[in-house]
Amino acid sequence: MSATTRTRTPGPRHYLMCRPTHFDVTYAINPWMDPAKPVDTGLAVAQWESLRDLYLSLGHTVEFIEPVPGLPDMVYAANGATVVDGKVLGARFRNAERAAEGPAYLDWFRDRGFEVHDPAHINEGEGDFLVTGRYVLAGHGFRSSRDGHAEAQEFFGRPVIGLELTDPAYYHLDTALAVLDDDEVMYNPAAFAPGSRAVLERLFPGAVLATPRDAAVFGLNAVSDGYHVVLPEAATGLAGQLRARGFHPIGAGLTELLKGGGSVKCCTLELRGPR
Ligand code: ARG
């Protein structure tokens, strides 16, 4: 069956989110952040609440972690950990500004009885680890380390496919690639080193390829449940490509959170239960 004629069925998902109560841009650790630009925290909260309500209306379960004062990037829950088969690999951040988020997220999981692994090497959670049916796709070049990839492979017992990111605007894998279904992805080829691009072509020959324009509005920072694909509303070209494949794209307005260099996926950590 071709990708276009495939029947799409949404699977109910389980997410963890963090309200942007303390969201601000007070430092710059990616090219999207400009501390001189004003941030409207109230607007960020309102936009985040619409994303949360959208997930709930789609039948997903959403849990919340208490935001910590002084950690303005904590809203980007995707970076807090990676959860596969109910096992939690904690995050260890590259930048000192975000270091305290690692233990904060790990405690949340530990308090709820999850099997947790405190990482020895740098990995920024689902910012750089994206899970397909067979693999963990893993970004490196800006944040997560190759040692962090190896640690994830041993912990999860799944093949970790390292992919080198080369454009600082797409510093996390989830800004350049999104998993749509167990064996389907969409990505921005221009964000990857040539060898990594060849790996993606080999693993996902029919993938949806984003235009530079859709990539630049963070269109790849998307969350799919196998049918509904929630993505930044400005990525209209990508939405059309997804519709043609039988997906149901839903645009979300998270412009205020884009000032920190994040959007839909960054605000969403998927809690994958045991099989
Ligand atoms: N300001 C944050 C950083 O640069 C944004 C993180 C976005 N999150 C993501 N999953 N890409 O670390």
Residues whose N, C-alpha, C, O or C-beta is under 5 A from the ligand:
A	BS01	LIG	I29 N30 D73 Y76 A78 N79 G127 H172 D174 G260 G261 G262 C266
